[in-house]
Amino acid sequence: MSVPVLLGFLGYLVRNASAVAFRCGGTLVTSTDNARRVVRDLAASITALDDVEQHAQKFVLAWIDSGAPLFRVRKPDGPPTHLCSYAVIFDRRRRSVLLADHVKANAWLPPGGHVDDQEDPRHTVLREAHEELGIEAEFDPVCGGEPLFLTVTQTRGDHSHTDVSFWFALAGDQDMALRRDPAEARELRWWPIDDAALWEPADQFDPGMMRFLDKLRAHGGVSEPVS
Protein backbone atom coordinates (compact mmCIF):
# COMPACT_ATOMS: atom_id res chain seq x y z
CA MET A 1 0.00 0.00 0.00
CA SER A 2 1.47 3.36 -1.01
CA VAL A 3 2.05 6.08 1.59
CA PRO A 4 -0.70 8.39 0.20
CA VAL A 5 -3.21 5.53 0.19
CA LEU A 6 -2.18 4.47 3.72
CA LEU A 7 -2.51 8.04 5.01
CA GLY A 8 -5.90 8.31 3.36
CA PHE A 9 -7.06 5.10 5.01
CA LEU A 10 -5.80 6.22 8.42
CA GLY A 11 -7.61 9.51 7.96
CA TYR A 12 -10.82 7.61 7.24
CA LEU A 13 -10.40 5.60 10.44
CA VAL A 14 -9.87 8.76 12.51
CA ARG A 15 -12.87 10.54 10.98
CA ASN A 16 -15.12 7.51 11.43
CA ALA A 17 -13.70 5.97 14.60
CA SER A 18 -17.04 5.76 16.40
CA ALA A 19 -18.68 3.98 13.48
CA VAL A 20 -15.90 1.59 12.50
CA ALA A 21 -16.49 -2.08 13.34
CA PHE A 22 -13.82 -4.78 13.28
CA ARG A 23 -13.65 -8.56 13.42
CA CYS A 24 -12.36 -10.21 16.58
CA GLY A 25 -12.54 -13.98 17.00
CA GLY A 26 -15.25 -14.17 14.36
CA THR A 27 -17.53 -11.75 16.26
CA LEU A 28 -18.42 -8.32 14.98
CA VAL A 29 -17.29 -5.80 17.61
CA THR A 30 -18.42 -2.17 17.46
CA SER A 31 -17.76 0.91 19.55
CA THR A 32 -21.09 0.25 21.26
CA ASP A 33 -19.94 -3.26 22.19
CA ASN A 34 -16.73 -1.85 23.63
CA ALA A 35 -18.58 0.71 25.75
CA ARG A 36 -20.95 -1.98 27.02
CA ARG A 37 -18.01 -4.20 27.94
CA VAL A 38 -16.35 -1.37 29.89
CA VAL A 39 -19.55 -0.68 31.81
CA ARG A 40 -20.08 -4.36 32.54
CA ASP A 41 -16.53 -4.81 33.81
CA LEU A 42 -16.99 -1.85 36.17
CA ALA A 43 -20.27 -3.22 37.51
CA ALA A 44 -18.82 -6.70 37.97
CA SER A 45 -15.74 -5.35 39.79
CA ILE A 46 -17.79 -4.14 42.77
CA THR A 47 -17.88 -6.20 45.96
CA ALA A 48 -21.40 -5.71 47.28
CA LEU A 49 -21.83 -4.14 50.71
CA ASP A 50 -25.10 -5.90 51.53
CA ASP A 51 -28.11 -7.66 50.04
CA VAL A 52 -29.43 -4.37 48.63
CA GLU A 53 -26.27 -3.71 46.64
CA GLN A 54 -26.01 -7.35 45.62
CA HIS A 55 -29.54 -7.19 44.22
CA ALA A 56 -28.69 -3.93 42.43
CA GLN A 57 -25.57 -5.49 40.94
CA LYS A 58 -27.50 -8.49 39.62
CA PHE A 59 -30.12 -6.17 38.12
CA VAL A 60 -27.47 -4.00 36.46
CA LEU A 61 -25.54 -6.93 34.98
CA ALA A 62 -28.75 -8.41 33.58
CA TRP A 63 -29.73 -4.99 32.20
CA ILE A 64 -26.36 -4.60 30.49
CA ASP A 65 -26.46 -8.14 29.07
CA SER A 66 -30.00 -7.62 27.74
CA GLY A 67 -28.69 -5.24 25.07
CA ALA A 68 -30.84 -2.38 26.37
CA PRO A 69 -29.51 1.15 25.76
CA LEU A 70 -27.23 2.26 28.59
CA PHE A 71 -26.74 5.96 28.01
CA ARG A 72 -29.12 8.90 28.20
CA VAL A 73 -29.46 10.33 24.70
CA ARG A 74 -32.60 12.45 25.11
CA LYS A 75 -33.29 14.90 27.91
CA PRO A 76 -34.71 14.57 30.45
CA ASP A 77 -35.38 10.84 30.66
CA GLY A 78 -34.68 8.94 27.48
CA PRO A 79 -34.22 6.01 27.76
CA PRO A 80 -36.02 5.60 31.11
CA THR A 81 -33.11 3.64 32.64
CA HIS A 82 -29.61 5.03 32.08
CA LEU A 83 -26.15 5.44 33.57
CA CYS A 84 -24.91 8.11 35.98
CA SER A 85 -21.65 8.60 37.86
CA TYR A 86 -21.13 10.23 41.26
CA ALA A 87 -17.83 11.91 42.14
CA VAL A 88 -17.52 11.75 45.92
CA ILE A 89 -14.64 14.05 46.87
CA PHE A 90 -13.01 12.53 49.97
CA ASP A 91 -10.65 14.41 52.31
CA ARG A 92 -8.87 11.41 53.75
CA ARG A 93 -6.98 13.33 56.45
CA ARG A 94 -10.09 15.09 57.81
CA ARG A 95 -12.40 12.18 56.94
CA SER A 96 -14.94 14.38 55.19
CA VAL A 97 -16.80 14.28 51.89
CA LEU A 98 -17.90 17.19 49.72
CA LEU A 99 -21.59 17.51 48.84
CA ALA A 100 -23.54 20.08 46.85
CA ASP A 101 -26.96 21.52 47.65
CA HIS A 102 -28.31 20.52 44.26
CA VAL A 103 -30.61 23.05 42.58
CA LYS A 104 -32.83 20.65 40.65
CA ALA A 105 -32.90 17.73 43.08
CA ASN A 106 -33.34 19.86 46.23
CA ALA A 107 -31.02 17.50 48.06
CA TRP A 108 -27.40 17.31 49.19
CA LEU A 109 -25.66 15.21 46.55
CA PRO A 110 -22.12 14.44 45.41
CA PRO A 111 -21.09 16.12 42.16
CA GLY A 112 -21.90 13.98 39.16
CA GLY A 113 -24.19 13.51 36.25
CA HIS A 114 -25.28 11.39 33.34
CA VAL A 115 -22.73 9.32 31.46
CA ASP A 116 -22.53 10.63 27.90
CA ASP A 117 -23.20 8.30 24.99
CA GLN A 118 -20.33 5.75 24.73
CA GLU A 119 -18.44 7.49 27.57
CA ASP A 120 -16.40 5.59 30.14
CA PRO A 121 -18.02 6.29 33.55
CA ARG A 122 -14.54 6.91 34.97
CA HIS A 123 -14.14 9.77 32.54
CA THR A 124 -17.58 11.04 33.53
CA VAL A 125 -16.63 11.60 37.18
CA LEU A 126 -13.44 13.44 36.29
CA ARG A 127 -15.30 15.57 33.75
CA GLU A 128 -18.09 16.36 36.20
CA ALA A 129 -15.60 17.28 38.93
CA HIS A 130 -14.03 19.77 36.54
CA GLU A 131 -17.34 21.16 35.28
CA GLU A 132 -19.06 21.48 38.66
CA LEU A 133 -16.10 22.23 40.94
CA GLY A 134 -13.34 23.56 38.68
CA ILE A 135 -10.83 20.93 39.81
CA GLU A 136 -8.60 18.40 38.06
CA ALA A 137 -9.42 15.44 40.28
CA GLU A 138 -7.67 12.14 40.84
CA PHE A 139 -9.08 8.88 42.15
CA ASP A 140 -8.66 8.23 45.86
CA PRO A 141 -6.61 5.14 46.83
CA VAL A 142 -9.65 3.70 48.64
CA CYS A 143 -10.75 2.18 45.33
CA GLY A 144 -8.38 3.57 42.70
CA GLY A 145 -10.09 3.94 39.36
CA GLU A 146 -12.83 1.44 40.17
CA PRO A 147 -16.31 2.33 41.46
CA LEU A 148 -16.74 1.78 45.19
CA PHE A 149 -20.54 1.56 45.19
CA LEU A 150 -23.48 0.88 42.87
CA THR A 151 -27.10 2.00 43.21
CA VAL A 152 -30.32 1.74 41.23
CA THR A 153 -32.58 4.66 42.11
CA GLN A 154 -35.98 5.90 40.99
CA THR A 155 -35.65 9.68 40.75
CA ARG A 156 -37.99 12.16 42.40
CA GLY A 157 -40.25 14.78 40.84
CA ASP A 158 -41.32 15.27 37.24
CA HIS A 159 -39.95 12.97 34.51
CA SER A 160 -39.16 10.25 37.05
CA HIS A 161 -36.76 7.64 35.69
CA THR A 162 -34.22 5.08 36.89
CA ASP A 163 -30.61 6.09 37.48
CA VAL A 164 -28.01 3.33 37.52
CA SER A 165 -25.20 5.10 39.38
CA PHE A 166 -21.53 4.28 39.85
CA TRP A 167 -20.08 5.98 42.94
CA PHE A 168 -16.37 6.84 42.76
CA ALA A 169 -14.16 8.25 45.54
CA LEU A 170 -11.90 11.09 44.39
CA ALA A 171 -9.04 12.53 46.42
CA GLY A 172 -9.75 15.93 47.95
CA ASP A 173 -8.79 18.45 50.62
CA GLN A 174 -10.94 20.96 52.47
CA ASP A 175 -8.36 23.63 51.66
CA MET A 176 -8.58 23.06 47.91
CA ALA A 177 -9.90 25.89 45.75
CA LEU A 178 -13.37 25.15 44.39
CA ARG A 179 -15.45 26.90 41.75
CA ARG A 180 -19.14 26.38 42.39
CA ASP A 181 -21.45 26.25 39.38
CA PRO A 182 -24.53 28.25 40.50
CA ALA A 183 -26.66 26.49 37.89
CA GLU A 184 -25.92 23.18 39.62
CA ALA A 185 -25.48 23.98 43.32
CA ARG A 186 -26.65 26.57 45.83
CA GLU A 187 -23.85 25.68 48.23
CA LEU A 188 -20.86 23.35 48.62
CA ARG A 189 -20.18 21.86 52.04
CA TRP A 190 -17.79 19.36 53.61
CA TRP A 191 -19.48 16.71 55.77
CA PRO A 192 -17.51 14.66 58.39
CA ILE A 193 -18.27 11.01 57.74
CA ASP A 194 -17.86 9.94 61.39
CA ASP A 195 -20.43 12.30 62.94
CA ALA A 196 -23.74 10.44 62.56
CA ALA A 197 -25.80 13.30 64.02
CA LEU A 198 -24.91 15.56 61.09
CA TRP A 199 -26.44 13.08 58.65
CA GLU A 200 -29.98 13.48 59.96
CA PRO A 201 -32.53 13.66 58.51
CA ALA A 202 -31.35 11.11 55.95
CA ASP A 203 -33.94 12.14 53.35
CA GLN A 204 -31.99 15.32 52.56
CA PHE A 205 -29.40 13.12 50.83
CA ASP A 206 -29.38 10.58 48.02
CA PRO A 207 -31.21 7.41 49.17
CA GLY A 208 -27.94 5.48 48.91
CA MET A 209 -25.78 8.00 50.76
CA MET A 210 -25.83 6.40 54.22
CA ARG A 211 -24.91 3.01 52.81
CA PHE A 212 -22.15 4.56 50.70
CA LEU A 213 -20.72 6.14 53.86
CA ASP A 214 -20.81 2.76 55.62
CA LYS A 215 -18.82 1.29 52.75
CA LEU A 216 -16.38 4.20 52.61
CA ARG A 217 -15.78 3.96 56.35
CA ALA A 218 -15.21 0.22 56.11
CA HIS A 219 -12.69 0.67 53.30
CA GLY A 220 -11.06 3.50 55.25
CA GLY A 221 -10.45 1.27 58.26
CA VAL A 222 -13.25 2.49 60.55
CA SER A 223 -15.32 -0.31 62.02
CA GLU A 224 -18.49 1.47 63.18
CA PRO A 225 -21.11 2.31 60.53
CA VAL A 226 -22.63 5.76 60.16
CA SER A 227 -26.23 4.54 60.16
C-alpha positions as CSV (number, residue, x, y, z in Angstrom):
1,M,0.0,0.0,0.0
2,S,1.5,3.4,-1.0
3,V,2.1,6.1,1.6
4,P,-0.7,8.4,0.2
5,V,-3.2,5.5,0.2
6,L,-2.2,4.5,3.7
7,L,-2.5,8.0,5.0
8,G,-5.9,8.3,3.4
9,F,-7.1,5.1,5.0
10,L,-5.8,6.2,8.4
11,G,-7.6,9.5,8.0
12,Y,-10.8,7.6,7.2
13,L,-10.4,5.6,10.4
14,V,-9.9,8.8,12.5
15,R,-12.9,10.5,11.0
16,N,-15.1,7.5,11.4
17,A,-13.7,6.0,14.6
18,S,-17.0,5.8,16.4
19,A,-18.7,4.0,13.5
20,V,-15.9,1.6,12.5
21,A,-16.5,-2.1,13.3
22,F,-13.8,-4.8,13.3
23,R,-13.6,-8.6,13.4
24,C,-12.4,-10.2,16.6
25,G,-12.5,-14.0,17.0
26,G,-15.3,-14.2,14.4
27,T,-17.5,-11.7,16.3
28,L,-18.4,-8.3,15.0
29,V,-17.3,-5.8,17.6
30,T,-18.4,-2.2,17.5
31,S,-17.8,0.9,19.5
32,T,-21.1,0.3,21.3
33,D,-19.9,-3.3,22.2
34,N,-16.7,-1.9,23.6
35,A,-18.6,0.7,25.7
36,R,-21.0,-2.0,27.0
37,R,-18.0,-4.2,27.9
38,V,-16.3,-1.4,29.9
39,V,-19.5,-0.7,31.8
40,R,-20.1,-4.4,32.5
41,D,-16.5,-4.8,33.8
42,L,-17.0,-1.9,36.2
43,A,-20.3,-3.2,37.5
44,A,-18.8,-6.7,38.0
45,S,-15.7,-5.3,39.8
46,I,-17.8,-4.1,42.8
47,T,-17.9,-6.2,46.0
48,A,-21.4,-5.7,47.3
49,L,-21.8,-4.1,50.7
50,D,-25.1,-5.9,51.5
51,D,-28.1,-7.7,50.0
52,V,-29.4,-4.4,48.6
53,E,-26.3,-3.7,46.6
54,Q,-26.0,-7.4,45.6
55,H,-29.5,-7.2,44.2
56,A,-28.7,-3.9,42.4
57,Q,-25.6,-5.5,40.9
58,K,-27.5,-8.5,39.6
59,F,-30.1,-6.2,38.1
60,V,-27.5,-4.0,36.5
61,L,-25.5,-6.9,35.0
62,A,-28.8,-8.4,33.6
63,W,-29.7,-5.0,32.2
64,I,-26.4,-4.6,30.5
65,D,-26.5,-8.1,29.1
66,S,-30.0,-7.6,27.7
67,G,-28.7,-5.2,25.1
68,A,-30.8,-2.4,26.4
69,P,-29.5,1.2,25.8
70,L,-27.2,2.3,28.6
71,F,-26.7,6.0,28.0
72,R,-29.1,8.9,28.2
73,V,-29.5,10.3,24.7
74,R,-32.6,12.4,25.1
75,K,-33.3,14.9,27.9
76,P,-34.7,14.6,30.4
77,D,-35.4,10.8,30.7
78,G,-34.7,8.9,27.5
79,P,-34.2,6.0,27.8
80,P,-36.0,5.6,31.1
81,T,-33.1,3.6,32.6
82,H,-29.6,5.0,32.1
83,L,-26.2,5.4,33.6
84,C,-24.9,8.1,36.0
85,S,-21.6,8.6,37.9
86,Y,-21.1,10.2,41.3
87,A,-17.8,11.9,42.1
88,V,-17.5,11.7,45.9
89,I,-14.6,14.0,46.9
90,F,-13.0,12.5,50.0
91,D,-10.7,14.4,52.3
92,R,-8.9,11.4,53.8
93,R,-7.0,13.3,56.5
94,R,-10.1,15.1,57.8
95,R,-12.4,12.2,56.9
96,S,-14.9,14.4,55.2
97,V,-16.8,14.3,51.9
98,L,-17.9,17.2,49.7
99,L,-21.6,17.5,48.8
100,A,-23.5,20.1,46.9
101,D,-27.0,21.5,47.7
102,H,-28.3,20.5,44.3
103,V,-30.6,23.1,42.6
104,K,-32.8,20.6,40.7
105,A,-32.9,17.7,43.1
106,N,-33.3,19.9,46.2
107,A,-31.0,17.5,48.1
108,W,-27.4,17.3,49.2
109,L,-25.7,15.2,46.5
110,P,-22.1,14.4,45.4
111,P,-21.1,16.1,42.2
112,G,-21.9,14.0,39.2
113,G,-24.2,13.5,36.3
114,H,-25.3,11.4,33.3
115,V,-22.7,9.3,31.5
116,D,-22.5,10.6,27.9
117,D,-23.2,8.3,25.0
118,Q,-20.3,5.8,24.7
119,E,-18.4,7.5,27.6
120,D,-16.4,5.6,30.1
121,P,-18.0,6.3,33.5
122,R,-14.5,6.9,35.0
123,H,-14.1,9.8,32.5
124,T,-17.6,11.0,33.5
125,V,-16.6,11.6,37.2
126,L,-13.4,13.4,36.3
127,R,-15.3,15.6,33.7
128,E,-18.1,16.4,36.2
129,A,-15.6,17.3,38.9
130,H,-14.0,19.8,36.5
131,E,-17.3,21.2,35.3
132,E,-19.1,21.5,38.7
133,L,-16.1,22.2,40.9
134,G,-13.3,23.6,38.7
135,I,-10.8,20.9,39.8
136,E,-8.6,18.4,38.1
137,A,-9.4,15.4,40.3
138,E,-7.7,12.1,40.8
139,F,-9.1,8.9,42.1
140,D,-8.7,8.2,45.9
141,P,-6.6,5.1,46.8
142,V,-9.6,3.7,48.6
143,C,-10.7,2.2,45.3
144,G,-8.4,3.6,42.7
145,G,-10.1,3.9,39.4
146,E,-12.8,1.4,40.2
147,P,-16.3,2.3,41.5
148,L,-16.7,1.8,45.2
149,F,-20.5,1.6,45.2
150,L,-23.5,0.9,42.9
151,T,-27.1,2.0,43.2
152,V,-30.3,1.7,41.2
153,T,-32.6,4.7,42.1
154,Q,-36.0,5.9,41.0
155,T,-35.7,9.7,40.8
156,R,-38.0,12.2,42.4
157,G,-40.2,14.8,40.8
158,D,-41.3,15.3,37.2
159,H,-40.0,13.0,34.5
160,S,-39.2,10.3,37.0
161,H,-36.8,7.6,35.7
162,T,-34.2,5.1,36.9
163,D,-30.6,6.1,37.5
164,V,-28.0,3.3,37.5
165,S,-25.2,5.1,39.4
166,F,-21.5,4.3,39.8
167,W,-20.1,6.0,42.9
168,F,-16.4,6.8,42.8
169,A,-14.2,8.2,45.5
170,L,-11.9,11.1,44.4
171,A,-9.0,12.5,46.4
172,G,-9.7,15.9,47.9
173,D,-8.8,18.4,50.6
174,Q,-10.9,21.0,52.5
175,D,-8.4,23.6,51.7
176,M,-8.6,23.1,47.9
177,A,-9.9,25.9,45.7
178,L,-13.4,25.1,44.4
179,R,-15.4,26.9,41.7
180,R,-19.1,26.4,42.4
181,D,-21.4,26.3,39.4
182,P,-24.5,28.2,40.5
183,A,-26.7,26.5,37.9
184,E,-25.9,23.2,39.6
185,A,-25.5,24.0,43.3
186,R,-26.6,26.6,45.8
187,E,-23.8,25.7,48.2
188,L,-20.9,23.4,48.6
189,R,-20.2,21.9,52.0
190,W,-17.8,19.4,53.6
191,W,-19.5,16.7,55.8
192,P,-17.5,14.7,58.4
193,I,-18.3,11.0,57.7
194,D,-17.9,9.9,61.4
195,D,-20.4,12.3,62.9
196,A,-23.7,10.4,62.6
197,A,-25.8,13.3,64.0
198,L,-24.9,15.6,61.1
199,W,-26.4,13.1,58.6
200,E,-30.0,13.5,60.0
201,P,-32.5,13.7,58.5
202,A,-31.4,11.1,56.0
203,D,-33.9,12.1,53.4
204,Q,-32.0,15.3,52.6
205,F,-29.4,13.1,50.8
206,D,-29.4,10.6,48.0
207,P,-31.2,7.4,49.2
208,G,-27.9,5.5,48.9
209,M,-25.8,8.0,50.8
210,M,-25.8,6.4,54.2
211,R,-24.9,3.0,52.8
212,F,-22.1,4.6,50.7
213,L,-20.7,6.1,53.9
214,D,-20.8,2.8,55.6
215,K,-18.8,1.3,52.8
216,L,-16.4,4.2,52.6
217,R,-15.8,4.0,56.3
218,A,-15.2,0.2,56.1
219,H,-12.7,0.7,53.3
220,G,-11.1,3.5,55.3
221,G,-10.4,1.3,58.3
222,V,-13.3,2.5,60.5
223,S,-15.3,-0.3,62.0
224,E,-18.5,1.5,63.2
225,P,-21.1,2.3,60.5
226,V,-22.6,5.8,60.2
227,S,-26.2,4.5,60.2
